[in-house]
């Protein structure tokens, strides 16, 4: 038995080592991580604590897009994490978001977007690589403020959108959330790291997961 176990363990160490060995995000990828982290750290005061505590996945898309780009269907680039079975958060997966029919809902200008995934099923759909919000998963504008308790009729996804410094109740129906496989391979050497624990991910990616962990009350060993 030991002759079988040792090669398996060795293979796991090599796999984790290869992930860390590729920990060289590009400047663009680092900027995306830093922007997403900074944006999310401004949001918990808006998002009710019960929503954050029960979140199964969180996506953050920082942006500075205006009407000419919005109606062209391009929304922005961001990152997403998923809740792991042990209650901790995954390494951040790089994502993109687009859609042509939502700009009119928010006046043709968007600054930032945060998506709260309320169910494991909605996270699984996002992990599949291409999720149409409102079709593959129900979505509504999220509640704001302190909140009193969990709404038993939560949609699959809550959206939080800020425009010109103010929260707007846009649901983003029809928007498409897609995995940025190229960026993920650059950073992790794998197409989708949503099942990768943060402690096994490159150090440069951990600040985002730490911000999520602190806001949601989740334990995270990689946070200082």
C-alpha positions as CSV (number, residue, x, y, z in Angstrom):
1,X,0.0,0.0,0.0
2,X,2.8,2.4,0.9
3,X,4.2,1.9,-2.6
4,X,1.0,3.3,-4.0
5,X,0.4,6.1,-1.6
6,X,3.9,7.7,-1.9
7,X,3.7,8.3,-5.6
8,X,0.2,9.8,-5.2
9,X,1.4,12.2,-2.5
10,X,4.4,13.0,-4.6
11,X,2.2,13.8,-7.5
12,X,0.1,16.1,-5.4
13,X,3.1,18.0,-4.2
14,X,4.4,18.4,-7.7
15,X,1.0,19.7,-8.9
16,X,0.8,22.3,-6.1
17,X,4.3,23.2,-6.7
18,X,3.6,23.8,-10.4
19,X,0.7,26.1,-9.5
20,X,3.0,28.2,-7.3
21,X,5.8,28.1,-9.8
22,X,3.6,29.9,-12.3
23,X,2.8,32.7,-9.9
24,X,3.7,35.5,-12.2
25,X,0.6,37.5,-13.0
26,X,0.9,40.1,-15.7
27,X,0.6,43.8,-14.9
28,X,-2.9,43.7,-16.3
29,X,-3.9,40.8,-14.1
30,X,-2.4,42.4,-11.0
31,X,-4.3,45.6,-11.7
32,X,-7.5,43.6,-12.1
33,X,-6.9,41.9,-8.7
34,X,-6.0,45.1,-7.0
35,X,-9.0,47.0,-8.4
36,X,-11.4,44.3,-7.5
37,X,-10.0,44.1,-4.0
38,X,-10.2,47.9,-3.5
39,X,-13.8,47.9,-4.9
40,X,-15.0,45.1,-2.7
41,X,-13.6,46.7,0.4
42,X,-15.8,49.7,-0.2
43,X,-18.9,47.5,-0.6
44,X,-19.7,45.6,2.7
45,X,-21.2,48.7,4.3
46,X,-23.8,48.6,1.4
47,X,-24.4,44.8,1.3
48,X,-26.3,43.5,4.3
49,X,-24.2,41.2,6.6
50,X,-26.7,38.3,6.2
51,X,-26.2,38.4,2.4
52,X,-22.4,38.2,2.8
53,X,-22.5,35.5,5.4
54,X,-24.7,33.2,3.3
55,X,-22.9,34.0,0.0
56,X,-21.7,30.9,-2.0
57,X,-19.8,32.9,-4.5
58,X,-18.8,36.5,-5.1
59,X,-17.8,38.2,-8.4
60,X,-16.4,41.7,-8.6
61,X,-16.1,43.6,-11.9
62,X,-14.6,47.0,-11.5
63,X,-15.1,49.3,-14.4
64,X,-15.1,52.7,-15.9
65,X,-17.2,52.1,-19.0
66,X,-19.5,54.5,-20.7
67,X,-22.4,54.2,-23.2
68,X,-20.3,53.7,-26.4
69,X,-18.7,50.7,-24.9
70,X,-21.7,49.4,-22.9
71,X,-24.0,49.2,-25.9
72,X,-21.3,47.5,-27.8
73,X,-21.8,44.6,-25.5
74,X,-18.6,44.8,-23.5
75,X,-19.0,45.2,-19.8
76,X,-15.7,44.5,-18.1
77,X,-13.2,42.2,-16.5
78,X,-13.1,41.0,-13.0
79,X,-12.5,38.1,-10.6
80,X,-14.7,35.6,-8.7
81,X,-14.3,33.3,-5.7
82,X,-16.4,30.3,-4.7
83,X,-17.2,28.9,-1.2
84,X,-15.4,25.6,-0.7
85,X,-16.9,22.6,1.2
86,X,-14.9,23.6,4.3
87,X,-16.5,27.1,4.4
88,X,-13.4,28.8,3.2
89,X,-13.0,30.7,-0.1
90,X,-11.3,29.5,-3.3
91,X,-8.5,31.2,-5.2
92,X,-9.9,34.0,-7.4
93,X,-10.8,33.1,-10.9
94,X,-10.5,35.7,-13.6
95,X,-13.8,36.4,-15.4
96,X,-15.2,38.7,-18.1
97,X,-18.7,40.1,-18.3
98,X,-20.7,41.3,-21.3
99,X,-24.2,41.9,-22.6
100,X,-25.9,44.3,-25.0
101,X,-29.4,44.8,-23.4
102,X,-28.7,46.1,-19.9
103,X,-27.2,49.6,-20.5
104,X,-30.6,51.3,-20.8
105,X,-31.5,50.1,-17.3
106,X,-28.8,52.2,-15.7
107,X,-28.6,55.2,-18.0
108,X,-25.7,54.1,-20.2
109,X,-23.0,54.4,-17.6
110,X,-21.6,51.9,-15.1
111,X,-18.7,52.1,-12.6
112,X,-18.6,48.9,-10.7
113,X,-20.5,45.6,-10.3
114,X,-20.6,43.1,-7.4
115,X,-22.5,39.8,-7.9
116,X,-23.5,37.7,-4.8
117,X,-24.2,34.1,-5.7
118,X,-26.7,32.7,-3.2
119,X,-26.8,29.1,-4.2
120,X,-24.2,26.4,-5.0
121,X,-26.1,25.7,-8.2
122,X,-25.5,29.2,-9.5
123,X,-21.8,29.0,-8.6
124,X,-21.6,25.7,-10.6
125,X,-23.2,27.4,-13.6
126,X,-20.6,30.2,-13.4
127,X,-17.9,27.6,-13.0
128,X,-19.0,25.9,-16.2
129,X,-17.5,28.9,-18.0
130,X,-20.5,30.8,-19.6
131,X,-23.5,31.9,-17.6
132,X,-26.3,34.1,-18.8
133,X,-27.8,36.0,-15.9
134,X,-31.5,35.9,-15.7
135,X,-31.7,32.8,-17.9
136,X,-29.3,30.3,-16.4
137,X,-29.7,31.8,-13.0
138,X,-32.3,34.2,-11.6
139,X,-31.0,37.6,-10.6
140,X,-32.4,40.7,-8.9
141,X,-30.9,43.9,-7.5
142,X,-29.6,43.1,-4.0
143,X,-31.0,44.6,-0.8
144,X,-28.9,47.4,0.8
145,X,-28.3,48.5,4.3
146,X,-28.0,46.4,7.5
147,X,-30.8,44.0,6.9
148,X,-32.6,42.0,9.6
149,X,-32.4,38.4,8.3
150,X,-32.3,36.0,5.4
151,X,-34.9,36.4,2.8
152,X,-36.3,32.9,2.3
153,X,-37.0,33.7,-1.4
154,X,-33.5,34.8,-2.4
155,X,-32.8,34.7,-6.1
156,X,-29.8,32.7,-7.4
157,X,-27.8,35.9,-7.7
158,X,-28.0,39.4,-6.2
159,X,-26.5,42.3,-8.2
160,X,-25.0,45.5,-6.8
161,X,-24.2,48.2,-9.4
162,X,-22.8,51.6,-8.8
163,X,-23.1,54.4,-11.3
164,X,-21.5,57.9,-10.8
165,X,-20.9,57.0,-7.1
166,X,-24.5,55.9,-6.3
167,X,-26.1,52.5,-6.0
168,X,-28.6,51.7,-8.8
169,X,-31.0,48.8,-8.8
170,X,-29.9,47.2,-12.0
171,X,-30.5,43.4,-12.3
172,X,-28.2,42.9,-15.3
173,X,-30.6,40.5,-16.9
174,X,-29.1,39.0,-20.1
175,X,-25.5,39.8,-19.2
176,X,-23.1,36.9,-19.8
177,X,-20.5,35.9,-17.2
178,X,-17.6,34.0,-18.8
179,X,-14.4,32.5,-17.4
180,X,-11.2,34.2,-18.6
181,X,-9.3,30.9,-19.3
182,X,-6.2,32.7,-20.7
183,X,-5.7,34.8,-17.6
184,X,-6.3,31.8,-15.3
185,X,-3.7,29.7,-17.2
186,X,-1.2,32.6,-17.0
187,X,-1.5,32.7,-13.2
188,X,-2.4,29.2,-12.1
189,X,-1.6,26.9,-15.0
190,X,-5.2,25.7,-15.0
191,X,-8.4,26.9,-16.7
192,X,-10.5,27.4,-13.6
193,X,-9.3,27.7,-10.0
194,X,-12.6,27.9,-8.3
195,X,-11.9,24.6,-6.6
196,X,-8.4,25.6,-5.7
197,X,-7.9,26.5,-2.0
198,X,-6.4,30.0,-1.6
199,X,-3.4,28.7,0.4
200,X,-2.3,26.7,-2.7
201,X,-2.6,29.8,-5.0
202,X,0.1,32.3,-5.8
203,X,0.7,34.9,-3.1
204,X,-0.2,37.7,-5.4
205,X,-3.8,36.5,-5.7
206,X,-4.5,36.1,-2.0
207,X,-5.4,39.7,-1.0
208,X,-8.8,39.4,-2.8
209,X,-9.7,36.2,-1.1
210,X,-8.6,37.7,2.2
211,X,-10.9,40.7,1.8
212,X,-13.8,38.3,1.0
213,X,-13.0,36.1,4.0
214,X,-12.9,39.1,6.4
215,X,-16.2,40.5,5.1
216,X,-18.0,37.2,5.2
217,X,-16.7,36.0,8.6
218,X,-15.0,33.0,7.0
219,X,-11.7,31.6,8.4
220,X,-8.8,32.0,6.0
221,X,-5.3,30.8,6.9
222,X,-3.6,32.9,4.2
223,X,-4.8,36.2,5.7
224,X,-2.4,38.1,7.9
